[in-house]
Amino acid sequence: MTDSNFEGMEEVKSQWIKWGKAGDWIRGTLCDIREMESQMADKKGTIVKVYEFIASGGSFHNFKKVNGVVVVDEQPTVLEPGTVWTIGGKSGIDSQMRNVKIGQKFGMRFAEEKPNKNTAYNPTKVVKVLVGEMDAEYQGQ
């Protein structure tokens, strides 16, 4: 297989939501719920839920660690309507997402950060889940 086989094509990148700043939000239609092994070093082997949705709007501030320091993008990433995004679950999100069905509209908002009980960890990000009606245009996968 040579590169000419893929001429005119672009690599598909994963589109993961990261909550960088309070006020970040997403809105869309839930299209899949999966489980996968956690990629966090201290949670290897733990199974976590992953939610995929078709965006209808939203924006968030991406972040990365540079030399052990979290650096948050100044400019938000804007979700274009119709694009597919993924968000990782955690206990607070999972308990709220139990009430959202495949094909249903929902939203999430990063409400605030609270100090973590374990000071070795980053602050806890409080994410609120809002649920709407079923998406009449959703056709499944």
Disulfide bonds with the S-S distance in Angstrom:
none
